Amino acid sequence: IIRLTKLFGQYLFSFKRYKASLEDYKEFFEKSYKYN
């Protein structure tokens, strides 16, 4: 059970990182769109 919880935690962490990078990319895209 502990191993499963660890795996789930890693999945949550990677998901948060993916979401954050996605938002950063969106922000960058909007900025570049404004400048163009």
C-alpha positions in Angstrom: 0.0 0.0 0.0 2.9 2.4 0.8 4.4 1.8 -2.6 1.1 2.5 -4.3 0.7 5.8 -2.3 4.3 6.7 -3.4 3.4 6.1 -7.0 0.2 8.1 -6.7 2.2 11.0 -5.2 4.7 10.9 -8.0 1.8 10.9 -10.5 0.2 13.9 -8.8 3.5 15.8 -8.7 4.2 15.2 -12.4 0.6 16.2 -13.2 1.1 19.5 -11.3 4.3 20.1 -13.1 2.7 19.4 -16.5 -0.2 21.7 -15.7 2.2 24.5 -14.6 4.3 24.1 -17.7 1.2 24.2 -19.8 0.1 27.5 -18.2 3.5 28.9 -18.8 3.4 27.9 -22.4 0.0 29.5 -22.7 1.2 32.7 -21.2 4.3 32.8 -23.5 2.0 32.1 -26.5 -0.3 35.0 -25.5 2.7 37.4 -25.1 4.2 36.4 -28.4 0.8 36.8 -30.1 0.5 40.3 -28.7 4.0 41.3 -29.9 3.2 39.9 -33.4 
